[in-house]
Amino acid sequence: MRFGICCHPSSLGASAATFSEDVATLKNAGVAYLEFPVAAIAAEEDFLCLQSRLRGAALKVEAFNSFLPAQQRITGPDVNLQSVLSFCRLVLPRCKALGAEVVVLGSSGARKVPAGFDFQKAENQFMEFCCELAPVAAETDIVICIEPLNSREDNLILSVAQGAEIVDEVGHPNIQLLADFYHMMEENEPLENVVNANGRLRHTHLADVGRVAPGFAVEGEADFAGFFRALHAAGYGGSTLFARCSFEGSFEDMMAQTPHLVAFLEKRCAQA
């Protein structure tokens, strides 16, 4: 398993030199890749600046998350599908240019079903978006990973099992699935659903109890070994090139905590 860190570029060094130093520090701590939000490259100026800083950097940005801004609605009465697809055509080539292979489609602000809106219609809208997005993603050789969230953040896709059904219905190799262990814990979703997702999984996220860095929970510990066992049973991990697992949550001190975080996850993975 290759472990990555979800963060914003602004959490790294402010200058080009200190940015490179911080990325090198993360690599030396065992981080295999970075995962940034799409918002970090939505503006051309920000994209060009980040592209320049990443040239020769010790790590690539292999994944992006938070795909759609809230104003790019994909469910509800205010959907403008062509506007959303235009946004996708703008940002996906930028993601690819920075090294991305996957882009995570969580984006609760864009997909959460508005109060009073017909839920079945919203599901149909989401399916239509995925079907229209698939060839756009294929053009840039990006895999879109649908991210099930938890019911405090979303009301549309709340389980890995539901996400797997959507992937099957779309039926396109560029629309696949993410399993986020934090959201699964929040929804008390059984790990068996990860096993059953097998060939659909192309990316994963996790966090410890309280959505903090693994190994730093105030009380208790998430069942990381159980999550990794489920991933292994699903055929996710080992020598597969897409065996990525990103920490997405809150740091107290990213540079100080990351070495322990990676070592902790490697230990739990070995115990799986």
C-alpha positions in Angstrom: 0.0 0.0 0.0 1.2 3.5 -0.9 0.3 6.2 1.6 -0.4 9.8 0.7 -1.4 13.0 2.3 -4.4 15.2 1.5 -3.6 18.9 2.0 -3.8 22.2 0.3 -0.6 23.6 -1.4 -0.8 26.6 0.9 -0.1 24.3 3.8 3.4 23.8 2.3 6.2 26.4 2.1 5.2 29.9 1.0 8.2 30.3 -1.3 9.3 28.1 -4.1 12.3 27.0 -2.1 10.5 26.2 1.1 7.7 24.5 -0.8 10.2 22.1 -2.3 11.8 21.6 1.1 8.5 20.7 2.7 7.7 18.2 -0.1 11.1 16.6 0.3 10.5 16.3 4.1 7.2 14.5 3.5 8.9 12.1 1.1 11.6 11.4 3.6 8.8 10.7 6.1 7.5 7.9 3.9 4.8 9.8 2.0 4.4 8.3 -1.5 2.3 11.0 -3.2 0.3 14.2 -2.6 -3.4 14.8 -2.9 -4.6 18.4 -3.5 -8.1 19.9 -3.9 -9.2 20.8 -7.4 -9.9 24.4 -6.2 -6.1 24.8 -5.9 -5.7 24.8 -9.7 -9.1 26.1 -10.9 -7.7 29.6 -11.5 -5.1 29.7 -14.2 -2.7 31.8 -12.2 -2.8 29.3 -9.3 -2.3 26.3 -11.7 0.7 27.9 -13.4 2.3 28.8 -10.1 1.8 25.2 -8.7 3.0 23.7 -12.0 6.2 25.7 -11.7 6.7 24.7 -8.0 6.2 21.0 -8.7 8.8 20.8 -11.4 11.5 18.6 -9.9 9.6 18.2 -6.7 10.2 15.0 -4.7 6.5 13.9 -4.9 3.8 14.0 -7.5 0.2 15.0 -7.0 -1.2 11.7 -8.0 -4.8 12.5 -6.9 -7.1 15.5 -6.6 -10.2 15.7 -4.4 -13.1 18.1 -3.8 -13.8 18.0 -7.5 -16.7 20.4 -8.0 -17.4 23.7 -6.3 -20.8 24.1 -4.7 -22.0 26.4 -7.4 -21.6 23.7 -10.0 -24.7 21.9 -9.1 -25.3 18.4 -10.3 -28.6 17.7 -8.5 -31.6 20.0 -7.9 -33.5 22.6 -9.9 -30.5 24.7 -10.8 -28.4 22.2 -12.7 -26.6 23.5 -15.8 -24.9 20.3 -17.0 -23.1 22.0 -19.8 -21.6 24.5 -17.4 -20.4 21.7 -15.1 -18.9 19.8 -18.0 -17.1 22.9 -19.2 -15.6 23.2 -15.7 -14.5 19.6 -15.9 -12.9 20.1 -19.3 -11.0 23.0 -17.8 -9.6 21.4 -14.7 -9.1 17.7 -15.6 -6.2 18.4 -18.1 -4.6 20.6 -15.4 -4.9 17.7 -12.9 -3.3 15.4 -15.4 -0.5 17.9 -16.2 0.5 17.8 -12.5 0.6 14.0 -12.4 -2.9 13.0 -11.3 -4.3 9.6 -12.2 -7.5 9.9 -10.1 -9.9 12.7 -9.2 -12.3 12.2 -6.3 -16.0 13.0 -6.8 -17.3 13.7 -3.3 -18.4 17.3 -3.6 -21.3 17.3 -1.3 -22.0 21.0 -1.9 -22.6 20.2 -5.6 -24.4 16.9 -5.2 -26.5 17.0 -2.0 -30.1 16.8 -2.8 -31.9 20.1 -1.9 -34.7 20.0 0.6 -38.0 19.2 -1.1 -36.5 18.1 -4.4 -37.5 14.7 -5.8 -34.9 12.2 -4.7 -35.3 9.9 -7.6 -34.9 12.8 -10.0 -31.7 13.8 -8.2 -30.3 10.2 -8.5 -31.1 10.3 -12.3 -29.3 13.7 -12.5 -26.2 12.3 -10.8 -26.2 9.3 -13.1 -26.6 11.5 -16.2 -23.6 13.6 -15.0 -21.4 10.5 -14.5 -22.3 9.2 -17.9 -21.5 12.6 -19.6 -18.4 13.0 -17.5 -16.9 9.5 -18.3 -15.7 10.3 -21.9 -14.4 13.7 -20.7 -12.3 11.9 -18.1 -11.2 9.3 -20.7 -9.9 12.1 -22.9 -7.4 13.1 -20.2 -6.7 9.5 -19.0 -8.2 10.4 -15.5 -10.2 8.0 -13.4 -13.1 9.6 -11.5 -13.6 8.0 -8.1 -17.1 8.4 -6.6 -16.7 9.0 -2.9 -19.5 7.9 -0.6 -19.8 10.4 2.3 -21.6 10.4 5.6 -25.1 11.6 6.4 -23.9 14.8 8.2 -22.4 15.9 5.0 -24.5 14.4 2.2 -27.8 12.7 1.5 -27.2 11.1 -1.9 -24.4 8.5 -1.7 -23.8 7.2 1.8 -22.2 3.8 1.4 -19.6 1.9 -0.6 -22.3 -0.5 -1.5 -24.4 2.2 -3.1 -21.4 3.7 -4.8 -20.6 0.3 -6.3 -24.1 0.0 -7.7 -23.7 3.4 -9.4 -20.3 2.4 -10.9 -21.9 -0.7 -12.3 -24.8 1.2 -13.8 -22.5 3.8 -15.4 -20.4 1.0 -16.8 -17.5 3.0 -17.9 -13.8 2.3 -16.9 -13.2 6.0 -16.1 -15.9 6.1 -13.4 -14.8 4.0 -10.4 -15.1 4.0 -6.7 -13.4 5.3 -3.5 -13.7 3.8 0.0 -13.3 6.3 2.7 -12.9 4.5 6.1 -13.8 7.6 8.1 -17.2 8.0 6.4 -17.7 4.3 6.7 -17.2 4.5 10.4 -19.5 7.4 10.7 -22.3 5.4 8.9 -21.4 2.1 10.7 -21.0 0.5 7.3 -19.7 -3.1 7.4 -16.2 -3.7 6.0 -17.7 -6.5 4.0 -18.9 -3.9 1.6 -15.3 -3.0 0.8 -14.6 -6.7 0.0 -17.6 -6.8 -2.2 -16.6 -3.7 -4.1 -13.4 -5.6 -5.3 -12.5 -4.5 -8.9 -14.3 -1.2 -8.6 -12.0 0.4 -6.1 -9.4 2.8 -7.4 -8.6 5.0 -4.4 -9.0 5.1 -0.6 -9.1 7.6 2.2 -8.9 7.2 5.9 -8.6 9.0 9.2 -8.6 8.0 12.9 -11.3 8.5 15.4 -12.3 12.2 15.4 -11.0 12.6 11.9 -7.4 13.2 13.1 -4.1 11.7 11.9 -3.9 8.0 12.4 -2.2 7.1 15.7 -3.2 10.5 17.2 -6.8 9.9 18.3 -7.5 11.2 21.8 -9.5 8.1 22.7 -9.5 4.7 21.0 -8.3 3.8 17.5 -10.0 3.1 14.2 -9.8 -0.5 13.1 -7.2 0.2 10.4 -6.0 -3.4 10.3 -9.6 -4.5 9.6 -9.9 -1.9 6.8 -6.6 -3.1 5.3 -7.7 -6.8 5.5 -10.9 -5.9 3.7 -8.9 -4.0 1.0 -6.6 -7.0 0.6 -9.5 -9.3 0.3 -10.9 -7.0 -2.4 -7.7 -7.3 -4.4 -6.7 -3.7 -3.6 -3.1 -3.3 -2.6 0.0 -5.4 -3.1 1.6 -4.8 -6.5 -1.4 -3.0 -8.1 -0.3 0.4 -9.3 -3.5 2.1 -8.0 -3.0 0.9 -4.4 -3.2 4.4 -2.9 -4.5 5.3 0.5 -4.6 9.0 1.6 -5.0 10.5 5.0 -7.8 13.1 4.8 -8.4 14.9 8.1 -6.9 17.3 10.6 -3.2 17.7 11.5 -1.9 19.5 14.6 1.5 19.7 12.9 1.8 18.1 9.5 5.5 17.9 9.3 5.9 16.6 12.9 3.1 14.1 12.8 3.6 12.6 9.3 6.6 10.3 10.1 4.6 8.6 12.9 1.4 8.5 10.8 3.1 6.7 7.9 4.9 4.3 10.2 1.7 3.6 12.1 -0.2 2.8 9.0 2.5 0.6 7.6 2.5 -1.3 10.8 -1.3 -1.8 10.8 -1.2 -2.7 7.1 1.4 -5.4 7.8 -0.8 -6.8 10.6 -3.8 -7.1 8.2 
